[in-house]
Amino acid sequence: MSAKPLTFADVIPITRLSSHEYQITLDEAWTIGTVPNGGYTTSAFLVCARTHMQLTHSTRSCADPINIHLEFIRRTAVGPATFSVRDVKIGSRISNLHLTLFQDYHNTGTAATRTPVRLGSAAGEDDNYMLRRKEAYPNFRRATLCMRMYLVKPDRRPASHPLSINDQWSRFSPLQREGRWTNDALGFVVDMFPQVVEKYINPIVERAAITEKDDEKLKQIVKEHAKNAKYWYPTMTLNLDVKKLLPEEGVEWLFTRTKAKTIKNGRLDLDIEVWDAQGQLIATSSHASLIVDTSRNTTRNGKNVRIGKL
């Protein structure tokens, strides 16, 4: 008998410390470089908000998300994190919460398109999409290993689509296990896609990550073009609007379309749409991110700052 598919609530266990305080542990498996992925952190906020409404305001019927707005003041780190929740307005149908994430800042220790009918096969492809077999830089972008991405085959890409548009189907594979997409996971979904900037500056590697089936050849291609992949894209703001709730048991497939609105002066602005296999719009999102050297991720600034908040 196969194990029960995981959901995001399983991979972000949360502990209630008091009526308005909760604790989680940000896991190294979901990092980009040394920093937990912004979408993973967004989903942690969703898990905390839902848990708070279910436990502290259990008589209310509004535990499902409608809108989330995040401001990333500073980077998060692998390890324990504490949420403080302020009830801005608790209503009979709609409630407003303000969540702040606190963390020991220097803690680095662990504590719509056609349904992809044949993508789940051993070949991992259909007429238009194929599995992105390898993340080109898995040691830096570990969080990408928790999702299976199915991207448009290069020869099937519509001529009208610029490189700034990315279409993908995805399946949840937390910690290399089978999973299901739930509402808690939407924050991760909208922040996990092949980097748009690198389609322009590193197209050979991006294409090889889809089409090259020989692992040794892929490693060689990545090595030859490593100098072109020195960027990190920290999120400054992220807005998420949930249009349709996913079923409680989750779904296997979600379709994501990512559009870069602006790539200029070290800034990246994105619009994202999420659809289910039935062609229903699930969520929309907008991001504003920076484009910086990866050294900004992997090195510390040396300042004696102990407590960070988000």
Secondary structure, DSSP 8 states (H G I E B T S, - for coil): -----B-HHHHS--EEEETTEEEEEE-GGGEETTEE-HHHHHHHHHHHHHHHHHHTTTT-S--S--EEEEE--S---SEEEEEEEEEEE--SS--EEEEEEEEETT--S-------TTTTSTT-B-SSEEE----SSTTT-GGGGGEEEEEE-GGGS-TT--TTEEEEEEEE-GGGS-B-B-GGGHHHHTT-S--HHHHHH-HHHHHHHHH---HHHHHHHHHHTGGG--EE--EEEEEEEE-S---TT-BS-EEEEEEEEEEETTEEEEEEEEE-TTS-EEEEEEEEEE-EETHHHHS-------EEE-
